[in-house]
Amino acid sequence: MLDKELLKLIKGNRKYIAYATLIQIVGMLANIGITAAICFGIYIAAFDADNSRLILAFSLIGGGIIVRCISALLTARFKTKLGAVVKKDLRSKVYGKILRLNTKSTGDMSMAGLTQVSTEGIEQLDAYYTNFIPQFFYSMIAPIILFVICVFIDWRTALVLLAGVPIIPVSIILISKYAKKVFAKYWGKYTSMGDSFLDGVQGMKELKIFNADARRNKKMNKDAEEFRRITMKVLVMQLASTTIMDMVAFGVAGAGAAVAIFSALNHGLNPILALFLILVSVEFFLPLRSLGSAFHVAMNGASAGRKILTLLNTEEPKWGDNSLPKGRDITLDAVEFSYTEDKKILDNVSMKFSQTHLTAIVGESGSGKSTIVSLLTGANRPSNGKVALSDSDLYALSQEEYFKRVAVVGYNTYIFNDSVRNNFMLVDPDVNDERIWGALKRADLDTFIHENGGLDKVISEDADNISGGQKQRLALAVNLVAEKDIYIFDEATSNIDVVSEGIIMQNIHDLKQSASVILISHRLENVVHADTIYVLKDGQVAQHGVHKELLENDGEYARLYKAQKSLELGFMEVKSNA
């Protein structure tokens, strides 16, 4: 029932569990004191001619009620404190892990799955820590304390009650084996439904255009129905197990009461003490009954917790802590990389990206261009070969220091749903408006931004309130403010207008005066003036050199360039005849 790995997650906050458990025990002792005081009052009223001692009984009852109330308040406070610190700590760990993994998905969790686990999953796990764990320890300790108290009154009753205690935990353990499978499926269906819904919302335009919204609706309904079924299975399991625990708890408590009455009738047990045992017998099982009620919610949280553990235990790209060399040259030396064992994406690739040079990488789709970017940013590691910055192993360097040197501008560079100014302040919190306007001017966005709200203009989610070209130019402007030593442009001019493409390319050429610039482009006209062009084919460097000599060699580059020119000329001819 206890997951050691989940308990390790809250190593620094387990003291709150101990506090909550101890205070619950104090509250239970207060309940026993109230019961004893009630029995004492009945004894005085029935057998003592001096009723003045009833004041003492009522005082004891009142004192017990006060202690019980205080213990309940303190228990709630410590559980709330535990929940607050645990959720804050877990969210920090999960978010930090996602940042270190540098990914939108991992393992079997997509972006929607990661979002659900890091939000609702942590909320569900909160119930496991704040309700189930303290209740578990309390439920294990309470029957022992009660047995010690009752055994001195009547050992027969105490033994019967103690013997019935293990039945509930055993039933919970038996149920938990089935429950783990059910809750694992529950979270699987839940995240799957979230993925389906997110896909549907993000692709709404395409669904409408292709008249596929009805088919998508059927799929989402199917996912929702599967989730409803697993939810009903969870509820049925909860109801059945609760019924079983109630039958056990009240059945054994009734048996204990019967033994207490038997002892009073046949073994000289004082009737008032027998009444005390009857009233206390329920206390043996109330903690376990509450544990059973908390169990199902806790198992849901534990299932989410195991998803979180899977994420937190995912192997991270390892970086060193060596200081960065002064140079900006990056080299790939006989690099090999594979996503699967049966196919190499990169095979014996050697490249050099020199400072104050524009180096281009071209090739057909699937040739390995973007994989090289992932190696240069540390998202992937080569299976063989070496990636080096000025002869220093790249991955032995400090990641934080390296990322201060490098910038990546891609076709899908993210612009945050925030003001223009705040997007720039992500790069430099102290950046002033003058530097921002200077970068916007270089990207030819200053007039547009000035006429549309200025630096306080809010960019909508996914930059939907600006064009694709403007989005790319804004991403470029943000990175210009960063003033990096190494710039990687990964298809930065893809799917944008000619004007925006020209502006971006002009800035790329300007940047090479002070930085190492790496350009990956499907459009070969953009690499004509590069200082070095690497041509990839089937994961290998087929050619490298400058545009003129590559064209004269009549190899892979010439084939790609001529084919692309032919397509462009054909398109222009069709356009002119239209």
PLY file of the C-alpha trace (Angstrom):
ply
format ascii 1.0
element vertex 578
property float x
property float y
property float z
element edge 577
property int vertex1
property int vertex2
end_header
0.00 0.00 0.00
2.95 2.28 0.63
5.10 3.22 -2.35
8.67 3.78 -1.17
9.57 5.66 -4.34
6.70 8.09 -3.83
7.72 8.60 -0.20
11.24 9.48 -1.35
9.78 12.34 -3.38
8.83 14.14 -0.15
11.96 13.31 1.80
12.32 16.80 3.25
8.63 17.14 4.21
7.88 13.81 5.90
7.94 15.54 9.29
4.45 16.89 8.58
3.18 13.32 8.19
4.62 12.50 11.64
3.02 15.61 13.16
-0.38 14.85 11.64
-0.22 11.21 12.80
0.76 12.11 16.38
-1.96 14.73 16.67
-4.55 12.24 15.37
-3.45 9.85 18.10
-3.93 12.64 20.66
-7.40 13.18 19.24
-8.18 9.46 19.57
-7.01 9.47 23.20
-9.27 12.48 23.76
-12.18 10.44 22.30
-11.39 7.57 24.65
-11.25 10.05 27.53
-14.68 11.42 26.57
-16.08 7.87 26.41
-14.56 7.05 29.82
-15.98 10.28 31.27
-19.46 9.43 29.91
-19.27 5.97 31.48
-18.04 7.54 34.71
-21.00 9.93 34.69
-23.44 7.06 34.12
-21.84 5.16 37.02
-22.23 8.17 39.34
-25.82 8.77 38.27
-26.76 5.10 38.69
-24.74 3.91 41.69
-23.37 6.91 43.61
-25.63 8.78 45.97
-23.31 11.80 45.82
-24.15 13.32 42.44
-21.75 16.22 43.03
-19.08 14.25 41.21
-21.14 14.61 38.03
-19.50 18.05 37.69
-16.14 16.29 37.42
-17.51 13.96 34.73
-18.93 16.86 32.73
-15.67 18.76 33.14
-13.74 15.77 31.79
-16.15 15.52 28.85
-15.77 19.22 28.12
-12.00 19.03 28.37
-11.92 16.03 26.05
-14.11 17.82 23.50
-11.77 20.85 23.55
-8.69 18.66 23.08
-10.48 16.78 20.29
-11.36 20.00 18.49
-7.84 21.39 18.83
-6.33 18.14 17.54
-8.70 18.17 14.55
-7.70 21.76 13.72
-4.00 21.03 14.09
-4.28 17.85 12.00
-6.00 19.81 9.23
-3.35 22.54 9.46
-0.42 20.14 9.15
-2.10 18.26 6.29
-2.73 21.56 4.51
0.89 22.58 5.09
2.07 19.20 3.82
-0.11 19.51 0.71
1.12 23.03 -0.04
4.84 22.27 0.25
4.54 18.93 -1.57
2.66 20.42 -4.53
5.08 23.33 -4.78
8.08 21.00 -4.57
6.70 18.48 -7.09
5.71 21.16 -9.60
9.20 22.61 -9.33
10.76 19.16 -9.88
8.49 18.30 -12.82
8.93 21.66 -14.53
12.68 21.58 -13.95
12.86 18.06 -15.37
10.95 19.06 -18.52
13.30 22.02 -18.94
16.36 19.80 -18.57
14.93 17.25 -21.00
14.25 20.09 -23.44
11.20 18.34 -24.83
7.44 18.58 -25.31
6.96 14.85 -24.88
8.74 11.94 -23.29
8.20 8.19 -23.23
4.48 7.52 -23.62
3.46 11.04 -22.55
2.71 13.71 -25.10
2.43 17.43 -24.42
-1.16 16.92 -23.22
-0.04 14.05 -20.97
2.76 16.12 -19.47
0.34 18.98 -18.85
-2.20 16.70 -17.13
0.41 14.96 -14.99
2.05 18.23 -13.92
-1.28 19.85 -13.00
-4.13 17.50 -12.15
-1.77 14.57 -11.54
-0.02 16.48 -8.77
-3.40 17.50 -7.32
-4.41 13.82 -7.22
-1.08 12.85 -5.68
-1.68 15.47 -3.01
-4.55 13.30 -1.68
-2.16 10.36 -1.42
0.28 12.34 0.74
-2.11 14.40 2.85
-4.93 11.92 3.47
-3.77 8.37 2.85
-0.23 8.32 4.29
-1.01 9.97 7.69
-4.18 7.87 7.93
-2.19 4.71 7.16
0.25 5.21 10.04
-2.54 6.31 12.37
-4.59 3.23 11.45
-1.65 0.94 12.23
-0.91 2.55 15.62
-4.46 3.22 16.92
-5.62 -0.43 17.31
-2.45 -1.29 19.27
-3.03 1.59 21.70
-6.67 0.61 22.09
-5.72 -3.03 22.68
-3.28 -2.01 25.43
-6.05 -0.02 27.10
-8.76 -2.66 26.72
-6.70 -5.75 27.58
-6.45 -4.62 31.22
-10.24 -4.33 31.37
-11.20 -7.59 29.64
-8.65 -9.60 27.68
-11.32 -11.63 25.88
-12.95 -8.60 24.30
-9.58 -7.02 23.51
-8.36 -10.16 21.71
-11.56 -10.47 19.63
-11.33 -6.83 18.55
-7.60 -7.07 17.79
-8.09 -10.30 15.82
-10.61 -8.55 13.57
-8.34 -5.59 12.83
-6.11 -7.27 10.18
-9.13 -8.26 8.07
-9.57 -4.72 6.71
-5.90 -4.18 5.73
-5.83 -7.63 4.12
-8.95 -6.77 2.11
-7.35 -3.45 1.09
-4.17 -5.25 -0.02
-6.17 -7.75 -2.07
-8.17 -4.94 -3.65
-5.03 -2.88 -4.30
-3.58 -5.53 -6.64
-6.62 -5.16 -8.86
-6.91 -1.43 -8.22
-3.38 -0.68 -9.50
-4.24 -2.16 -12.88
-7.56 -0.33 -13.03
-6.08 3.04 -12.05
-3.16 2.60 -14.48
-5.73 2.08 -17.26
-7.74 5.02 -15.89
-4.81 7.42 -16.25
-3.91 5.95 -19.61
-7.44 6.57 -20.91
-7.48 10.00 -19.29
-4.28 11.19 -20.96
-5.33 9.57 -24.24
-8.61 11.47 -24.17
-6.69 14.67 -23.40
-4.40 14.06 -26.38
-7.38 13.47 -28.65
-9.14 16.61 -27.46
-6.01 18.77 -27.80
-5.37 17.43 -31.30
-8.95 18.17 -32.27
-8.81 21.74 -30.99
-5.41 22.49 -32.53
-6.42 20.98 -35.87
-9.92 22.49 -35.97
-9.19 24.47 -39.14
-7.95 21.39 -41.01
-10.91 19.33 -39.80
-13.30 21.94 -41.17
-11.45 22.31 -44.47
-11.40 18.56 -45.11
-14.94 18.12 -43.77
-13.54 15.62 -41.28
-14.95 17.16 -38.10
-17.76 14.56 -37.91
-15.27 11.68 -38.13
-13.07 13.33 -35.52
-16.12 13.82 -33.32
-16.80 10.09 -33.47
-13.24 9.33 -32.42
-13.44 11.77 -29.51
-16.79 10.28 -28.48
-15.22 6.82 -28.58
-12.35 7.98 -26.36
-14.81 9.65 -23.99
-16.92 6.47 -23.82
-13.86 4.35 -23.02
-12.96 6.83 -20.27
-16.55 6.70 -18.94
-16.41 2.90 -18.78
-13.12 2.81 -16.90
-14.45 5.52 -14.56
-17.55 3.43 -13.83
-15.33 0.41 -13.21
-13.39 2.48 -10.67
-16.61 3.62 -8.96
-18.01 0.06 -8.81
-14.76 -1.15 -7.29
-14.88 1.64 -4.70
-18.48 0.87 -3.77
-17.84 -2.86 -3.46
-14.73 -2.45 -1.33
-16.43 0.12 0.91
-19.33 -2.30 1.48
-16.94 -5.12 2.37
-15.03 -2.93 4.82
-18.27 -1.75 6.47
-19.43 -5.33 6.91
-16.10 -6.33 8.46
-15.83 -3.27 10.70
-19.33 -3.36 12.13
-19.42 -7.14 12.23
-16.25 -7.45 14.32
-17.28 -4.47 16.48
-20.59 -6.26 17.10
-18.71 -9.44 18.01
-16.56 -7.49 20.45
-19.66 -5.96 22.02
-21.18 -9.43 22.37
-18.04 -10.73 24.12
-18.06 -7.73 26.48
-21.70 -8.48 27.42
-20.80 -12.18 27.85
-17.93 -11.25 30.19
-20.23 -9.01 32.22
-22.80 -11.78 32.60
-20.47 -14.73 33.19
-17.08 -13.48 34.32
-17.90 -10.65 36.69
-16.94 -7.78 34.41
-18.31 -4.51 35.77
-21.30 -3.45 33.59
-19.95 0.10 33.31
-16.60 -1.24 32.07
-18.49 -3.51 29.66
-20.33 -0.41 28.38
-16.98 1.34 27.94
-15.68 -1.61 25.86
-18.84 -1.62 23.73
-18.50 2.09 23.02
-14.77 1.86 22.36
-15.02 -1.21 20.09
-15.97 0.98 17.15
-12.79 3.03 17.67
-10.78 -0.06 16.70
-12.16 0.08 13.19
-12.97 3.74 12.47
-9.33 4.58 11.55
-9.13 1.57 9.24
-12.54 2.39 7.81
-11.31 5.90 7.03
-8.16 4.40 5.53
-10.30 2.28 3.22
-12.26 5.35 2.14
-9.04 7.26 1.43
-7.49 4.28 -0.34
-9.25 4.65 -3.69
-8.57 8.36 -4.06
-5.00 7.65 -2.94
-4.56 4.91 -5.54
-5.63 7.34 -8.24
-3.03 9.77 -6.93
-0.42 7.01 -6.68
-1.08 6.06 -10.30
-0.46 9.67 -11.29
2.58 9.63 -9.00
4.08 6.72 -10.88
3.68 8.70 -14.11
5.52 11.55 -12.41
8.23 9.14 -11.24
8.60 7.84 -14.79
9.12 11.42 -15.96
11.53 12.30 -13.14
13.51 9.08 -13.69
13.86 9.68 -17.43
17.53 9.89 -18.29
18.66 13.44 -18.93
21.27 14.54 -21.44
24.40 14.74 -19.30
26.52 17.86 -19.33
29.76 18.61 -17.55
30.86 21.62 -15.57
33.97 22.63 -17.51
34.32 26.29 -18.33
33.88 27.31 -21.96
36.88 27.99 -24.19
37.23 31.43 -25.73
36.84 30.30 -29.34
33.58 29.81 -31.20
34.58 27.06 -33.66
32.37 23.96 -33.51
33.42 20.68 -35.07
31.74 17.35 -35.72
34.35 14.61 -35.96
33.25 11.25 -37.48
29.85 11.56 -35.82
27.33 8.72 -35.97
23.76 8.79 -34.68
20.76 6.46 -34.77
17.24 6.65 -33.41
16.92 2.89 -33.91
19.56 0.17 -34.12
18.71 -0.85 -37.68
19.21 2.53 -39.37
21.84 5.24 -39.04
20.63 8.82 -39.39
24.18 10.19 -39.45
27.13 8.10 -40.60
30.73 9.30 -40.19
29.79 12.98 -40.49
32.60 15.52 -40.05
31.94 19.27 -40.24
33.50 22.50 -39.06
31.60 25.68 -38.21
34.08 28.54 -37.93
33.66 31.89 -36.26
32.90 34.85 -38.53
31.79 32.35 -41.16
28.41 31.45 -42.59
28.21 27.67 -42.87
25.24 26.11 -44.63
23.87 22.57 -44.44
21.64 21.39 -47.27
20.13 18.13 -48.43
16.87 16.39 -49.11
14.31 15.75 -46.36
15.48 12.96 -44.08
19.16 13.44 -44.86
19.96 14.36 -41.23
20.02 18.19 -41.22
17.82 18.74 -38.18
19.53 15.87 -36.36
22.75 17.88 -36.52
20.92 20.77 -34.82
19.80 18.40 -32.05
23.44 17.33 -31.55
24.64 20.94 -31.44
22.05 21.80 -28.77
22.62 18.64 -26.73
19.09 17.30 -27.23
20.67 14.14 -28.71
24.11 12.62 -28.33
26.15 10.83 -31.00
26.63 7.09 -30.65
30.14 7.51 -32.02
32.38 10.43 -32.83
32.80 13.77 -31.13
31.13 17.18 -31.06
33.57 19.84 -29.88
33.68 23.56 -29.18
37.22 24.80 -29.87
38.58 21.25 -29.33
36.72 20.86 -26.00
34.13 18.07 -25.83
30.83 19.95 -26.07
29.02 17.75 -23.55
31.78 18.09 -20.96
31.07 21.83 -20.83
28.58 23.62 -18.62
25.18 23.53 -20.31
24.15 26.83 -18.77
27.31 28.56 -19.98
27.04 27.00 -23.44
23.42 28.08 -23.84
24.52 31.62 -23.05
26.62 31.42 -26.22
24.17 29.75 -28.63
20.84 30.75 -30.17
18.51 28.65 -32.32
16.00 30.28 -34.64
13.75 27.73 -36.32
10.59 27.60 -38.38
8.66 26.88 -35.17
10.47 29.14 -32.70
8.00 29.77 -29.87
6.70 33.27 -29.21
5.06 33.55 -25.79
1.49 34.70 -25.23
2.69 37.96 -23.69
3.59 41.50 -24.63
6.30 42.21 -27.18
8.41 43.80 -24.44
8.10 40.79 -22.13
9.13 38.43 -24.94
12.36 40.42 -25.21
12.78 40.50 -21.43
12.92 36.69 -21.42
16.32 37.11 -23.11
17.50 39.95 -20.88
15.40 41.18 -17.91
17.30 44.48 -18.02
16.87 45.15 -21.74
15.77 48.73 -22.40
13.27 49.95 -24.99
16.02 51.45 -27.15
17.69 48.06 -27.69
14.31 46.45 -28.38
13.39 49.03 -31.01
16.85 48.66 -32.55
16.36 44.89 -32.93
12.83 45.39 -34.30
14.20 47.88 -36.83
16.82 45.36 -38.01
13.99 42.85 -38.49
11.87 45.55 -40.22
9.13 45.19 -37.61
9.45 48.55 -35.87
6.78 50.30 -37.96
4.30 47.44 -37.61
4.78 47.19 -33.84
4.62 50.98 -33.40
1.31 51.17 -35.31
-0.23 48.21 -33.46
0.10 48.94 -29.78
3.84 49.41 -29.42
5.91 47.23 -27.09
2.83 46.55 -24.95
1.14 44.75 -27.86
0.20 41.27 -26.63
1.12 38.38 -28.90
-1.72 35.87 -28.80
-1.30 32.14 -28.26
0.72 30.55 -31.04
1.24 34.09 -32.44
-2.11 33.93 -34.22
-2.50 37.73 -34.33
0.58 38.26 -36.54
1.59 36.71 -39.84
4.02 33.82 -40.23
6.69 36.11 -41.63
6.22 38.61 -38.80
6.45 35.80 -36.26
9.77 34.63 -37.72
11.12 38.17 -37.83
10.05 38.75 -34.22
11.85 35.54 -33.21
14.92 36.82 -35.06
14.71 40.21 -33.31
14.49 38.57 -29.89
17.60 36.53 -30.64
19.43 39.58 -31.96
19.01 41.22 -28.55
20.55 38.10 -26.99
23.85 38.90 -28.77
25.02 35.27 -28.94
28.34 33.97 -30.24
26.79 31.10 -32.20
23.57 31.34 -34.21
21.82 28.30 -35.66
19.09 28.98 -38.21
17.06 25.79 -38.75
14.75 26.40 -41.73
14.13 29.90 -40.34
12.82 31.09 -43.73
10.43 28.18 -44.25
6.81 28.99 -45.18
7.14 32.78 -45.10
6.81 35.57 -47.66
9.65 36.69 -49.89
10.05 40.05 -48.10
10.43 38.40 -44.70
12.81 35.85 -46.18
14.99 38.60 -47.60
15.07 40.49 -44.29
16.04 37.39 -42.35
18.74 36.43 -44.83
20.22 39.94 -44.71
20.47 39.69 -40.91
22.04 36.25 -41.19
24.78 37.64 -43.43
25.28 40.60 -41.08
25.60 38.31 -38.07
28.54 36.38 -39.51
30.72 39.47 -38.98
30.70 38.84 -35.23
29.45 35.29 -34.71
29.54 31.74 -36.00
26.43 31.29 -38.13
24.99 27.91 -39.13
22.24 27.94 -41.74
20.02 24.99 -42.57
17.78 25.71 -45.54
15.77 23.73 -48.06
15.93 26.74 -50.40
19.37 26.59 -52.00
19.26 30.15 -53.30
19.68 31.22 -49.64
23.05 29.43 -49.31
24.67 30.67 -52.53
26.84 33.18 -50.63
27.73 30.90 -47.71
31.42 30.52 -46.90
31.06 26.74 -46.73
28.22 24.48 -47.83
27.86 20.92 -46.57
25.68 18.66 -48.70
24.08 15.71 -46.86
22.83 12.59 -48.58
21.61 9.49 -46.75
23.19 10.68 -43.51
26.64 11.30 -44.97
28.51 14.37 -46.22
28.33 13.92 -49.96
30.10 17.20 -50.77
31.34 20.38 -49.18
32.71 23.65 -50.53
31.43 26.97 -51.91
28.49 27.36 -54.28
30.53 27.91 -57.46
32.80 24.89 -57.14
29.96 22.63 -55.98
27.94 23.64 -59.01
30.89 23.00 -61.31
31.51 19.53 -59.84
28.08 18.48 -61.08
27.40 16.29 -58.02
24.55 16.05 -55.51
24.49 19.80 -54.88
24.28 20.62 -58.60
21.47 18.09 -59.00
19.46 19.62 -56.14
20.14 23.18 -57.24
19.20 22.58 -60.88
16.06 20.65 -59.92
14.98 23.46 -57.63
15.69 26.11 -60.26
13.72 24.13 -62.80
10.73 23.96 -60.46
10.91 27.70 -59.75
11.11 28.55 -63.45
8.21 26.21 -64.19
6.16 27.86 -61.48
6.96 31.35 -62.81
6.00 30.27 -66.33
2.67 28.87 -65.14
2.06 32.04 -63.16
2.80 34.29 -66.15
0.46 32.28 -68.40
-2.36 32.38 -65.88
0 1
1 2
2 3
3 4
4 5
5 6
6 7
7 8
8 9
9 10
10 11
11 12
12 13
13 14
14 15
15 16
16 17
17 18
18 19
19 20
20 21
21 22
22 23
23 24
24 25
25 26
26 27
27 28
28 29
29 30
30 31
31 32
32 33
33 34
34 35
35 36
36 37
37 38
38 39
39 40
40 41
41 42
42 43
43 44
44 45
45 46
46 47
47 48
48 49
49 50
50 51
51 52
52 53
53 54
54 55
55 56
56 57
57 58
58 59
59 60
60 61
61 62
62 63
63 64
64 65
65 66
66 67
67 68
68 69
69 70
70 71
71 72
72 73
73 74
74 75
75 76
76 77
77 78
78 79
79 80
80 81
81 82
82 83
83 84
84 85
85 86
86 87
87 88
88 89
89 90
90 91
91 92
92 93
93 94
94 95
95 96
96 97
97 98
98 99
99 100
100 101
101 102
102 103
103 104
104 105
105 106
106 107
107 108
108 109
109 110
110 111
111 112
112 113
113 114
114 115
115 116
116 117
117 118
118 119
119 120
120 121
121 122
122 123
123 124
124 125
125 126
126 127
127 128
128 129
129 130
130 131
131 132
132 133
133 134
134 135
135 136
136 137
137 138
138 139
139 140
140 141
141 142
142 143
143 144
144 145
145 146
146 147
147 148
148 149
149 150
150 151
151 152
152 153
153 154
154 155
155 156
156 157
157 158
158 159
159 160
160 161
161 162
162 163
163 164
164 165
165 166
166 167
167 168
168 169
169 170
170 171
171 172
172 173
173 174
174 175
175 176
176 177
177 178
178 179
179 180
180 181
181 182
182 183
183 184
184 185
185 186
186 187
187 188
188 189
189 190
190 191
191 192
192 193
193 194
194 195
195 196
196 197
197 198
198 199
199 200
200 201
201 202
202 203
203 204
204 205
205 206
206 207
207 208
208 209
209 210
210 211
211 212
212 213
213 214
214 215
215 216
216 217
217 218
218 219
219 220
220 221
221 222
222 223
223 224
224 225
225 226
226 227
227 228
228 229
229 230
230 231
231 232
232 233
233 234
234 235
235 236
236 237
237 238
238 239
239 240
240 241
241 242
242 243
243 244
244 245
245 246
246 247
247 248
248 249
249 250
250 251
251 252
252 253
253 254
254 255
255 256
256 257
257 258
258 259
259 260
260 261
261 262
262 263
263 264
264 265
265 266
266 267
267 268
268 269
269 270
270 271
271 272
272 273
273 274
274 275
275 276
276 277
277 278
278 279
279 280
280 281
281 282
282 283
283 284
284 285
285 286
286 287
287 288
288 289
289 290
290 291
291 292
292 293
293 294
294 295
295 296
296 297
297 298
298 299
299 300
300 301
301 302
302 303
303 304
304 305
305 306
306 307
307 308
308 309
309 310
310 311
311 312
312 313
313 314
314 315
315 316
316 317
317 318
318 319
319 320
320 321
321 322
322 323
323 324
324 325
325 326
326 327
327 328
328 329
329 330
330 331
331 332
332 333
333 334
334 335
335 336
336 337
337 338
338 339
339 340
340 341
341 342
342 343
343 344
344 345
345 346
346 347
347 348
348 349
349 350
350 351
351 352
352 353
353 354
354 355
355 356
356 357
357 358
358 359
359 360
360 361
361 362
362 363
363 364
364 365
365 366
366 367
367 368
368 369
369 370
370 371
371 372
372 373
373 374
374 375
375 376
376 377
377 378
378 379
379 380
380 381
381 382
382 383
383 384
384 385
385 386
386 387
387 388
388 389
389 390
390 391
391 392
392 393
393 394
394 395
395 396
396 397
397 398
398 399
399 400
400 401
401 402
402 403
403 404
404 405
405 406
406 407
407 408
408 409
409 410
410 411
411 412
412 413
413 414
414 415
415 416
416 417
417 418
418 419
419 420
420 421
421 422
422 423
423 424
424 425
425 426
426 427
427 428
428 429
429 430
430 431
431 432
432 433
433 434
434 435
435 436
436 437
437 438
438 439
439 440
440 441
441 442
442 443
443 444
444 445
445 446
446 447
447 448
448 449
449 450
450 451
451 452
452 453
453 454
454 455
455 456
456 457
457 458
458 459
459 460
460 461
461 462
462 463
463 464
464 465
465 466
466 467
467 468
468 469
469 470
470 471
471 472
472 473
473 474
474 475
475 476
476 477
477 478
478 479
479 480
480 481
481 482
482 483
483 484
484 485
485 486
486 487
487 488
488 489
489 490
490 491
491 492
492 493
493 494
494 495
495 496
496 497
497 498
498 499
499 500
500 501
501 502
502 503
503 504
504 505
505 506
506 507
507 508
508 509
509 510
510 511
511 512
512 513
513 514
514 515
515 516
516 517
517 518
518 519
519 520
520 521
521 522
522 523
523 524
524 525
525 526
526 527
527 528
528 529
529 530
530 531
531 532
532 533
533 534
534 535
535 536
536 537
537 538
538 539
539 540
540 541
541 542
542 543
543 544
544 545
545 546
546 547
547 548
548 549
549 550
550 551
551 552
552 553
553 554
554 555
555 556
556 557
557 558
558 559
559 560
560 561
561 562
562 563
563 564
564 565
565 566
566 567
567 568
568 569
569 570
570 571
571 572
572 573
573 574
574 575
575 576
576 577
